Amino acid sequence: MPRFAGLGGWEWLVILVIVILIFGVGRLAGLGPALGKTIRGFRKSLKGEEEEKPEVPTQTPREGKVEPPGKSDAR
């Protein structure tokens, strides 16, 4: 088996068990999505894409009132 960073399979297994004991399975499960979100944000910043811009409040034609985004007349 190839050795990565000078460590074999058993050494990595011991390290994994220690990490699970220290952080717990719950925190490690949340690490994956958080890491993915961070990587996506980093890639967007490299491409120069801007974050989603917040919607500007719109004006209803018949009443002239300003509504916050996401609100509608339908009740």
N, C-alpha and C positions, 0 to 999 in steps of 0.2 A: 504494500500500500504506500502511495506517495506521502511524503511528509511535508506538511505545510507549516512554515515558520518553525521548523525543527521539532514539531509536535506530532506524535502519531495518533491513531484512533482512540486508544485508551486515555491518553492525556486530555484530548478534546472532550471525551465523555465525562471525565471527572470535572473538568471546567464547567461543562453544561449543567451538571448536577449541582455544583456549588452556586452557580448563578441562579438556578431555579429556587434553591433554598434561601438565598438572600432576598431576591426580589419577589418571589411567588409567581404562580402561573397567571394570575389575574393581571398583574402589571406587565408581564411579558406579552400577553395577548393584546393589550392595548398599544404596545410598542410598534407592531406592524403597520396598522392604519396611520398612526402618527408619523412614522417614517415615510410612508408613501405620500402623505399630504405634503410633507416637507420637501421631498424630491420633486413633486409636481410643481410646487411653488418656485423652486430653484430653477427648474427648466423654463417656466414661464418668464422668469426674470432674465434668463439668458437670451431668450428669443425677443425680448423687449415688449412682450404683451402686457397690457395694463390689466389690473384687477377689474372685476365687473364694477361698472359705475352705478352708484345708487340712482334709482329712478327719481325723476323730478316730479313733484306733485302736479297733477293735471287739473284743468279747470273744466267743470261740467258746463256744457253750452246753455242749458235752460235756466240754471239757477245762478251761475256765476260764482259758485263756491269752490274753494280749493279743497281737494280731497287728498289725503295721504295715499301713497302708492298701495295697491292691493285692495282698496276699499271700492265698493261699487254700489249702485242704486238698488240692485237686486237684493231683496230681503227675504 
